[in-house]
Amino acid sequence: MAVDFKGAHFPKSVILYAVFFYVRYPVSYRDLQEILVERGVSVDHATLNRWVVRYSLQIATQAQIRKRHTASSWQVDETYIKVKAKWTYLYRAVDRDGQTLDFMLSERRNLAAARRFFKKTITSNGVPQKVVIDKSGANLSGLQAVNTILKFNRTGDIIEIRQNKYLNNILEQDHRFIKRITKPMMGFKAFHSASATIAGIEVAHMIRKNQFTNDNRSPFQIFAELAA
């Protein structure tokens, strides 16, 4: 399903340009407002925020459907994102080649959150052969719970679990791009806006990693195509 721009007071191309620029580059809404003025578009920073929150999640949904095939060996870890002056947990998973599998912002780092994230990632990518995690007991318990379900369903797909913090180096490096973009944002004011914005950042990062059919298109053209 295409992204819904019904009721928008600006052209679709202007909205998508603003959203892409914000989630791809380390700028603030005030910076983006000035950049758009230089291009003849007058829009306040509050409207820019509404665009990012409204459209990023929709585009991220399309990105999950359209991304290239990923490998069945995964790495899963969390990084920290500040929301309302408190640290929250961004669960992230990449495959052995560093391709983004899925992501989820959570207010807690516990068994329930881990199970929810593994369920989400398996739904969008299928059951992996192997998952590498750190020494987190919550992530281990979450994967063991998934394996229990797989055994009960008698699918024969049991996930190999490896716990070693040094095996998550690809993912640790991958976190840095997300952190670089969120740093100028100076923390988020609300959980739902943080989750939506990060979804857009993740999509821009997936484009950067060539996870979509390119056909010599620019990163912005690929982003816009996901909204088509």
Secondary structure as the mmCIF struct_conf table of DSSP 4:
data_model
#
loop_
_struct_conf.conf_type_id
_struct_conf.id
_struct_conf.beg_label_comp_id
_struct_conf.beg_label_asym_id
_struct_conf.beg_label_seq_id
_struct_conf.end_label_comp_id
_struct_conf.end_label_asym_id
_struct_conf.end_label_seq_id
TURN_TY1_P TURN_TY1_P1 LYS A 6 GLY A 7
BEND BEND1 HIS A 9 PHE A 10
HELX_RH_AL_P HELX_RH_AL_P1 LYS A 12 ARG A 24
BEND BEND2 TYR A 25 PRO A 26
HELX_RH_AL_P HELX_RH_AL_P2 TYR A 29 GLU A 38
TURN_TY1_P TURN_TY1_P2 ARG A 39 GLY A 40
HELX_RH_AL_P HELX_RH_AL_P3 HIS A 45 ARG A 66
BEND BEND3 LYS A 67 LYS A 67
HELX_LH_PP_P HELX_LH_PP_P1 ARG A 68 HIS A 69
BEND BEND4 SER A 72 SER A 72
STRN STRN1 SER A 73 VAL A 83
TURN_TY1_P TURN_TY1_P3 LYS A 84 ALA A 85
STRN STRN2 LYS A 86 ASP A 95
TURN_TY1_P TURN_TY1_P4 ARG A 96 ASP A 97
STRN STRN3 THR A 100 SER A 106
BEND BEND5 GLU A 107 GLU A 107
BEND BEND6 ASN A 110 ASN A 110
HELX_RH_AL_P HELX_RH_AL_P4 LEU A 111 ASN A 125
BEND BEND7 GLN A 129 GLN A 129
STRN STRN4 LYS A 130 ILE A 133
BEND BEND8 LYS A 135 LYS A 135
HELX_RH_AL_P HELX_RH_AL_P5 GLY A 137 ASN A 153
TURN_TY1_P TURN_TY1_P5 ARG A 154 ARG A 154
HELX_LH_PP_P HELX_LH_PP_P2 ILE A 158 ILE A 159
STRN STRN5 GLU A 160 GLN A 163
HELX_RH_3T_P HELX_RH_3T_P1 LYS A 165 ASN A 168
HELX_RH_AL_P HELX_RH_AL_P6 ASN A 169 THR A 182
HELX_RH_3T_P HELX_RH_3T_P2 LYS A 183 MET A 185
TURN_TY1_P TURN_TY1_P6 MET A 186 MET A 186
BEND BEND9 GLY A 187 GLY A 187
STRN STRN6 PHE A 188 PHE A 188
BEND BEND10 LYS A 189 LYS A 189
HELX_RH_AL_P HELX_RH_AL_P7 PHE A 191 ARG A 208
TURN_TY1_P TURN_TY1_P7 LYS A 209 ASN A 210
BEND BEND11 PHE A 212 PHE A 212
TURN_TY1_P TURN_TY1_P8 ASP A 215 ASN A 216
HELX_RH_AL_P HELX_RH_AL_P8 PRO A 219 LEU A 226
TURN_TY1_P TURN_TY1_P9 ALA A 227 ALA A 227
#
